[in-house]
């Protein structure tokens, strides 16, 4: 006999256990059927193009840190704590149920004595945590709903269902306490607090209400479990799996298409063209809206929401074909057997939506379940490119890259105009050198950035760096062609040309001026066998100053709002080097913008945005305003495209005479 405890299935008829397990069997069957349907939906996707099972230990650690530990969820205080309350209580109460099952099913008496007292304290505490989290979520969703949160009925239904399960659980316990008055009732402190509500109710009334609520609670809980594969709550499992299957590529590398010459279909035009992993990712989405909230295109009122791209994919993936509506003349896809209808990317995902993306990685940085939005969007762009359905600006820029080797479409002879009056060593003449300096297309052709190029060359020479340029042998590296979806031009044209040139001079070290070129050489070219040590000029200048090879001494009185380039920062985690280089210049004060470092706001040039005109506001104008709110009189950057975008914004605001826009190399050169 138990000293402290209670009878399991108290006040229930003998057949209750049989009925409960019969219902549980039905739950398992419905759950399995739903899961089978989801797996079938994922199988509609193409095979994966990368190994998603390498480094199993590292992947497991990520699941523990990011999935179970909720590390990324907690990056936002209120929403993170609210989710943690519901999530942790869900796990805790699941363990409580398991302990009851161990005693009842296995006949092992554990819910007795001091353990039972701790068990009840634990259960009541986390039951309250659950209700507190759900209440906070309901208040936030109904009264103070942020713009980035969805307003779906399923979201509200799941919260109400969880709340009902928690409330009925406490009421069941309170009715039992009111009927039996056990000595240890105080340990069930939450339930004991509501026992007075039942004062004056007859014993028969208490027992009847207890039985009715017990079955209600069971049906609610079982209904919740059975519906998981068909509801938003599937993200609990799919999100964990998605974290485990996260890419092991460098952050700045897009997923390649191996054997592109033999690929029948490049890119995505229908939902089946996504990989099975990308389709699974759409079920992992929690609909938290953080990706949308951080998206610069969405902030500029462009038609893009990274979350909606994922959710539209999920909706299309889950859609059943109504064969009665399919014309008898419709052709069937040979691979899937499905009717060929209006392509997904033209009928569901609009061109303006997809081309608004700057590939800034803010969405992926903020996603709590590691969804790879950029890969999905670029795959859709690849589909647009192969279908010749791309915006005029993108088509023109890509054509110029292919025809002339630069997105401006300028003659190759103009690539070395910036060297006029300078003694710049050229690889063809010097033959051997330690570093290849790669100005990139912007540094070579754009008049504003030619000044930066000249400043960098002056600094390299002053520091005694053994370097050379390719001069007329340099061509576009394809840093913009690839995220714009022109994988063929990138792989078969640009990479092959650069690979041949690098091999001819045995190039091992490269200095880049442009973060986009830096990212390509560092993270994407290794996919094709081009491995060089690449350093961005901001890092090299910082190191040269630290070594005493450059000594800024002249005072430059500027309040600088420093802008983190997306491809230097979020794609490659370089934040300190440019700040440390600026900090070495006397008179410079760095005013940090509210959105900086990992949370920095894009300038709008990335992903082809430099050459596109899309509906909405200008992203660079928004970023310029953020810089001006710091009280700065200068904007510092380490990217030629960011510099161009800020020049444009300063002129738009008629501040080009009072607000300087400078690369850090120009500021350092001025101090020398």
Buried (B, 14 or more C-beta within 10 A) or exposed (E): EEEBBBEEEEBBEEEBBEEBEEBBEEBEEBBEEBBEEBEEBBEBBBEBBBEBEEEEEEBEEBBEEBBEBBBBBBBBEEBBBBBBBBBBBBEBBEEBEEBBEBBBEEEEBBBBBEBBBEBBBBBBBBBBBBBBBBBBBBEBBEEEEBEBBBEEEBBBEBBEBBBBBBBBBBBBBBBBBBBEEBEBBEBBEBBBEBBEEBEEBEEEBBBBBBBEBBBBBBEBBBBBBBBBBBBBBBBBBBBBBBBBBBBEBBBBBBBBBEEEEEEEBBBBBBBBBBBBBBBBBBBBBBBBBBBBBBBBBBBBEBBBBBBBBBBBBBEBBBEEEEEEEBEEEEEEEEEEEBBEBEBBBBEBBEBBBBBBBBBBBBBBBBBBBBBBBBBBBBBBBBBBBBBEBBBEBBBBBBBBBBEBBBBBBBEBEBBBEBBEEEEBBBBBEEEEBEBBBBBBBBBBBBEBBBBBBBBBBBBBBBBEBEBBBBBEBBBBBBBBBBBBBBBBBBBEBBBEBBBEBBEEBEBEBBBBBBBBBBBBBBBBBBBBEBEBEBBBBBBBBBBBBEEEBBEBEEEBEBBBBBBBBBBBBBBBEBBEBBBBBBBBBEEBEBBBBEBBBBBBBBBBBBBBBBBBEBEBBBBBBBBBEBBBEBEBBBBBBBBBBBBBBBBBBBEEBEBBEEBBBBBBBBBBBBBB
